[in-house]
């Protein structure tokens, strides 16, 4: 009787600068892979962003001051980007 377990793991190579590599290496835990580090950072980023939604209740005037003329502001072209959701 033979028991076999197949684990199919794919990998992708990415190119980063030495500066980025050194910064990531500093925050990576001793027994943590870079893949695990990236997953941890993405989880923290998503959690912090979602946690902050709705914290500051804007008045109508504040909303108008911040967002009212955003498309007409000098020095910047604003476009809606469809980058999808990080899961």
Rosetta blueprint (number, residue, H / E / L):
1 X L
2 X L
3 X L
4 X L
5 X L
6 X L
7 X L
8 X L
9 X L
10 X L
11 X L
12 X L
13 X L
14 X L
15 X L
16 X L
17 X L
18 X H
19 X H
20 X H
21 X H
22 X H
23 X H
24 X H
25 X H
26 X H
27 X H
28 X L
29 X L
30 X L
31 X L
32 X L
33 X L
34 X H
35 X H
36 X H
37 X H
38 X H
39 X H
40 X H
41 X H
42 X H
43 X H
44 X H
45 X H
46 X H
47 X H
48 X H
49 X H
50 X H
51 X H
52 X H
53 X L
54 X L
55 X L
56 X L
57 X L
58 X L
59 X L
60 X H
61 X H
62 X H
63 X H
64 X H
65 X H
66 X H
67 X H
68 X L
69 X L
70 X H
71 X H
72 X H
73 X L
74 X L
75 X L
76 X L
77 X L
78 X L
79 X L
80 X L
81 X L
82 X L
83 X L
84 X L
85 X L
86 X L
87 X L
